[in-house]
Amino acid sequence: MKRVKAITTRFVTCALALLFTAGLIACSDEDTQNTGVTEADVADAIEASLTAESNGVAKMAADVSELAKAQSVYTARPDLACGEFYTVQYHPTYTGPNFSYDYSGTRVYSLFCGNEGTPMSFDYDSQLSGTYETPRMLSDDNATANVSFTNLTGGNTTNINGSYIRNGSQQSKVRLRRSFSSVIRINLYTVSFDKISREITGGTATVSITGTGVNTFYYNGSITFNRNNTATLTINGTTYTINL
């Protein structure tokens, strides 16, 4: 009887241990499944809204500057009539080893001049829809730019003020590979742009992102543009260096 009791006790103990272990695994799996969109996911989406290789702010700025140059906006004798609005179709695409994008839409631009016809501001609005892919993110979204270029003549640097918005669906390719929908809004404040190198060289921006996935989320932060074609993104005290 003692031997039977010992075997029974050992069996019950082992069964309880297995059940406890299985419970831990189940809880661990459940916690993993319930982990929502993280700050790191958000940082990846914001990064893609900034970099040139994903048709972000840096590419938008370069395209606007190139358009201004082609229309002699940076000179005292621009080819554009002051106060007129011009609308053209636009289809920026790129395919590289690690990045790609394909967008199409329209852009509207106009030149505003001073009393003597001197170029004062080059205003640019665009509405694009399409997709991009980076090593860390896939997206299907709309991109809207409303910016104004000032300090047009008399130097190699122009200034950019305005907003850039991306609204769509993202699929992370790293970590838990979360999918989510988001609205990213970037407000640019006196951002310096070099007309020669076609790079952002200074200035600041604020950024906010709202979205839904496994969870509903909201983050806001700040962006500092550096002189080495990088930007520093700060969210909740954590900084991320972004190559533009």
Stockholm file with secondary structure:
# STOCKHOLM 1.0

chainA/1-244         MKRVKAITTRFVTCALALLFTAGLIACSDEDTQNTGVTEADVADAIEASLTAESNGVAKMAADVSELAKAQSVYTARPDLACGEFYTVQYHPTYTGPNFSYDYSGTRVYSLFCGNEGTPMSFDYDSQLSGTYETPRMLSDDNATANVSFTNLTGGNTTNINGSYIRNGSQQSKVRLRRSFSSVIRINLYTVSFDKISREITGGTATVSITGTGVNTFYYNGSITFNRNNTATLTINGTTYTINL
#=GR chainA/1-244 SS CHHHHHHHHHHHHHHHHHHHHHHHHHHHHHHHHHCCCCHHHHHHHHHHTTCGGGTCHHHHHHHHHHHHHHTTTTSSSCSSCTTCEEEEEECCEEECSSCEEEEEEEEEEEEEECTTSCEEEEEEEEEEEEEEECSSEEEEEEEEEEEEEECCSSSSEEEEEEEEEEEEEEEECSTTCCEEEEEEEEEEEEEEEETTTTEEEEEEEEEEEEEESSSEEEEEEEEEECTTSEEEEEETTEEEEEEC
#=GC SS_cons         CHHHHHHHHHHHHHHHHHHHHHHHHHHHHHHHHHCCCCHHHHHHHHHHTTCGGGTCHHHHHHHHHHHHHHTTTTSSSCSSCTTCEEEEEECCEEECSSCEEEEEEEEEEEEEECTTSCEEEEEEEEEEEEEEECSSEEEEEEEEEEEEEECCSSSSEEEEEEEEEEEEEEEECSTTCCEEEEEEEEEEEEEEEETTTTEEEEEEEEEEEEEESSSEEEEEEEEEECTTSEEEEEETTEEEEEEC
//
